[in-house]
Amino acid sequence: MWSRMHNGKIPYQPTETKVKELLSNTMLLMVPIAQNKNIALTWEVQGEINAMLDANMIGSALQNLVT
């Protein structure tokens, strides 16, 4: 996804995003994959943090770190 964005094939679309929600949703999707690899995932976000970011891009990057 990152290279496609830099090539202009996927537009960068930042929106105000709740970081805790994005992280939790993405990591919950990755738990079964990590378990199959005998990897234990833990994550913690204290408080509500909002950020201007492209949620699809960040979610994809987080998934790439696990897979």
C-alpha positions in Angstrom: 0.0 0.0 0.0 2.8 2.4 0.9 4.5 2.1 -2.5 1.1 2.5 -4.3 0.4 5.6 -2.3 3.8 7.1 -3.3 3.1 6.2 -7.0 -0.2 8.2 -6.7 -2.4 5.1 -7.2 -3.9 5.4 -3.7 -4.6 8.9 -2.4 -3.5 9.8 1.1 -6.8 10.5 3.0 -6.1 11.7 6.5 -9.1 12.1 8.9 -9.3 12.7 12.6 -9.0 9.2 14.1 -9.3 7.8 17.6 -5.9 6.1 17.9 -7.0 3.7 20.6 -10.0 2.5 18.6 -7.8 2.0 15.4 -5.1 0.2 17.3 -7.6 -2.1 19.2 -9.6 -3.0 16.0 -6.5 -3.7 14.0 -4.8 -5.8 16.7 -7.9 -7.8 17.4 -7.9 -8.9 13.8 -4.2 -9.9 14.1 -4.5 -12.0 17.3 -5.5 -15.3 15.5 -2.6 -14.9 13.0 -0.1 -14.1 15.9 -1.4 -17.1 17.9 -0.7 -19.4 14.9 2.9 -18.2 15.0 3.1 -18.6 18.8 3.3 -14.8 19.2 1.5 -13.1 22.1 0.2 -9.6 21.3 -0.3 -7.0 23.9 -1.1 -3.3 23.4 -2.0 -0.4 25.6 -3.1 3.1 24.8 -3.7 5.3 27.8 -6.4 7.9 27.4 -8.1 9.1 24.3 -5.7 10.3 21.6 -7.0 11.7 18.4 -4.7 12.2 15.4 -5.0 13.3 11.8 -4.0 10.2 9.8 -5.0 7.8 7.1 -6.5 5.0 9.1 -6.3 2.5 6.2 -2.6 3.2 5.8 -1.8 3.0 9.5 -3.9 -0.2 9.9 -2.1 -1.8 7.0 1.3 -0.9 8.5 0.3 -2.4 11.8 -0.8 -5.6 10.1 2.5 -5.8 8.2 4.4 -5.6 11.5 2.5 -8.8 12.7 2.4 -10.8 9.5 
